[in-house]
Amino acid sequence: MKLMIVLALVAVAAAQDDAPYVAGSDRDAQIVKNDFSMDEAGGFVADMETSNNIQQGATGTSYPGQDPETGSYTMSGQYSYVAPNGQTVTVTWTADENGYSAESDAIPQLSAEHQAAIDGSVGALPETFSDSV
């Protein structure tokens, strides 16, 4: 029994990375790039990068409304970072009148079967409930 435990511990140790990620190891990261500009209408362009390979870029466009304090704003951008497993994760996103949407290989996707089940359950809602959603 002791031999099995020792073998299991050796297997776990061998499966770990040579340089595992240590929480807080990015504490000394520095900002190496931080560019931001804004136009007169309220639109902007922003780019940022850190010494530990975090990158972020975003743009925003203001669409003024007819009256003060009205209108809409559209933003889009992307960010990337190196995950603890060494893989670079990139997320591309948009935010507008339709809400927030992000796309990335790192974001789990619903299978067609699960999406069909959700769509079917929404269609099965009582009419009074679905009108308020």
C-alpha positions, 0 to 999 in steps of 0.5 A: 500500500505504501508503494502505491502511495509513493508511486502516486506522489511521484506521478503527480510530481512528474506531471507538474510543469518545470516552472509552475505558476506561483500566485502573486509572482506578477506582483513586480510587473511594470507598465511598459506602454500606456497610450490614451487619446480622446477626441472632442466627441468623446471617442477614445483609443487606448493601448496598454502593455505590461512587462509580464506580457499583458496587453490591452487595446480598446476603442470607443465611439460616442453617438450623441443623442438629440437631447443632452445626456442622451445618445449611445456609446460603442466600445470594442477591444481585446486583451491577452495574457499568459495563463498559468499553464503558459498558454496565451489567452486572447479575448476580443470583445464589444459593448454596444446597445446590444450589450457585452459580447466576448469571444475567445478560445478560452471561453467555453462554448455551449454544444448545439444540444445544450443550446437547443435545450435552452432555446426549447425551454425559452419557447416553452415559457408561458406567454405572459412570462415571455412577454416580460423577458 
